[in-house]
Amino acid sequence: MKIFIILDNAESILDPQGADAQGIYAAVEGLSQLNNICLGITSRISTIPPTCETLEIPTLSAEAARDIFYHIHKNGERSDLADNILKRLDFHPLSITLLATVAHQNRWDTDRLTKEWESRGTDMLRTHHNKSLAAAIELSLTSPMFQELGPNARDVLGVIAFFPQGVDENKVGWLFPTVPDGSNIFNRLCVLSLTYRSNGFVTMLAPLRDHLCPEDPRSSPLLCTVKVCYFERLSVGVYPGKPGYEEARWIELEDVNVEHLLNVFTAIDTDSDNIWNVCSYFMEHLYQHKPRLIVLGPKIEALPDTHPSKPRCLFGLSRLFTLVGNEMERKRLLVCVLQLWREWGDHLEVARTLGDLSHANRLLGLHEEGMKQVKEALMIYEQLSDAFGQARSLRDLGWFLFEDQQFEAAEEAVSRSINLLPEGVYQSLVCSCYRLLGEINSSKGDTEKAINRFEAALKMVSSFGWHHDQFWNHHGLAVVYFRQGRFDESYAHVERAKSLAVDDPYLMGRAMRLQAYFWYEQRRLEEARSEALRAADALEKVGATRDLEKCRSLLHDIEQAMENPTIPTQETRRYSLRFLRILQMNSSRMSP
């Protein structure tokens, strides 16, 4: 006779630290070796007899989760609102079953269910049969194996639950200096299936995270210790070519965790100067290594004007906006910053802000206003005997003169900038000067000199691994070769630029827009349209309104050419070259 035996939820009886564990294991192993018995075990822990075959059971697929929910719920049509809740539960089977049961018992439609979820979260997952998600989780925490981990284990779970990404398993010793044998605790938590590993982080399913996350983060001493560790690591200035620049790349992996940490603690410690200083450092780290906007913007702007960290935070925020091509928003923030520094009488910060504001105005086409600001900044730096500030201002002045087609004056200003800088110092600024000289020489028709300038800049930035600067120099070389009709060489540099822009939607959009013009010039209109559409999509996502407008204009030209294919190639080339001149005049996003 064939027998099928199921040991369901066998965490407690199979816990190797539990009572009679040795005898239970022997019995299970004996049963598993009988030919007429098929033994199935479901357990959160993975410590089972070695003769048993282990199968990892994943969370449900989205479609299976919907089927289970609506089969139990039976109260309304399928809805995106309900699907969103299922997704936020990570398609966890028990949570979905409980959610559907509660909704069915209370006769809730989808709208009412959504309101209850937004109000109570996983606390609502308790049925009239007194089954609940919380009870299931707490039962797992009573197992002997978990209890053996000591008093720190529950707090460690709380910290993991707090962070959206979980905890980087390579930083356990750094983040948990007060927890003895922290790595072993993390390993055991994975064995107990309370956590799992994902892309180098130890994390947990959303329902467990919601239940285990501390209601008041300040009530967890361990979380406060982790916060201090993050803040100490953030509070380091980041500048290309300076010590600590490469080490700061850790932010590329942990930016979501840090942003969440700051977002929570700025809400509960609003008046703390330290946390807002850390916020400004965080934006500097992002600016250098992972350019993107942050959710903290409204909180920063809401700070009182008397708050000592407000201008620095607004300045950091403005720099992130320029990295996504939104110069109008950048300018609005910088005007606020400039007013604050003027009121406070900080001349150095006034000059620094004037430099960034002039850059924003230049990219907005407001040359007269921008030129006035860069000249004021230069005058302040000269009064302060600040050679680096003067060099930056002269470089910025060079861009204005270049765009006004005063090429000789522009070249003189940039050369003065380079001469002010000691050899081997401030290489990022020197590199941007060489790039500008490349643009100037290209516009003067001195092609070989332009190529030499761009290649000199590339050689410099490649040794430091500055991807953004590499991108713009490849972009400049692509334009130079294209104007000469050397399409293969131009195309090669566009491809290099695209490879450097993989993690930056704005740069990728700019590279694709340039490539669309190559196809347009060569009358490959379908490819041109496809590339321009992709560029427009990338630029729209990052809010790069100015570049998006140019991209849409390009799309209009391409579609007109597709409707009227008799337009001569020579006329197309004339429009292409005119556009490339505009590109040259506006490709300086990373210059100041």
VENSULUR-V676804 format. One line per field, one symbol per residue. psi: psi as a letter, one per 30 degrees, with the letter a starting at -180 (. if undefined). A space follows every 50 residues. Layout:
psi = ???
This chain:
psi = kkkjkkjkhgeefgjfflkgeeeeeeeeeeeffkfgkjkkkkkelgjlkf fkkkkkjlllleeeeeeeefeeehillkkfeeeeeeefgghkeeeeeeee eeeeeghkaeeeeeeeefefbfffijlfggkleeeeeeeeffkeeeeffa ffeeeeeeeeeekefakjffgeeefiffjkheeeeeeeeeefgfllkjhf kjalleeeeeefkkejfffjeeeeeeeeeeeefehkkjkkflkfeeffff fefgeeeeeeeeeeffefhefkeeefeeeeeeeeeeeefiklllffeeee ffkkffkffeeeeeeeeeeeeffggifeeeeeeeeeeeeeeeefgjeeee eeeeeeeeeeeeffgieeeeeeeeeeeeeeeeefhjeeeeeeeeeeeeee eefggieeeeeeeeeeeeffkkkgkhfeeeeeeeeeeeeeeeffgieeee eeeeeeeeeefeffhjeeeeefeeeeeeeeeeffgieeeeeeeeeeeeff gegjeeeeeeeeeeeeeeeeeggieeeeeeeeeeeeeeeeeggieeeeee eeeeeeeeeeeefigfkkeeeeeeeeeeeeeeeefgghegd.
